[in-house]
Amino acid sequence: MLGVRIGKYIELDLDDRAGDSKAVDEMCKKLLANPVTENYEIIPYDKQ
């Protein structure tokens, strides 16, 4: 075996972009990810 990767995606729908990145970062740190064992990346996505 060369490796195993387990991943997950969490999509958040927000109604206001002002201040979102800080709020999302706090949610990830406190609720969604375990920063000791997991990394996370915030990627903004604009619906059209």
N, C-alpha and C positions, 0 to 999 in steps of 0.2 A: 504494500500500500504506500502511495506517495503522499497522501494527505487527506484530510477531511475538513470541510468548512461548513459550518452551520450559520445561517444568517437570518435576519428578520428585517422587515420594513414596517415602519409605522407612519401612516399618512395622517397629517392634521390639517383640517380645513379651518382657516382663520378668516375673520371678517375685516381685520384691520392690519395693514402691514407695518404701521408705525410702532416700533418697540417690540415687534414680533420675535426678532432674532434673540433678544435677551430673554424673553419669556420662554421661548422654546428651549433655549440652552438650559435654563433652570429646570424645566420639566424633565429634560433628558437626564440631567445630573441627579435629580431627586427621586424621579418616579419610573422612568422608562429604561434606564441603563444602569448597570453596575460598573462604575468607572474603574473599579479595581481589576475586573476581568474582561471588560468590554470597551470597545471604542465606538464612537458614533460620529456621524457627519450630518450636518444640516444642509439640505439642498433646496433652495426656494424653487417652487414650480408655479408658474402662472397659467391658469386655465384660460382658454380662449373660447 
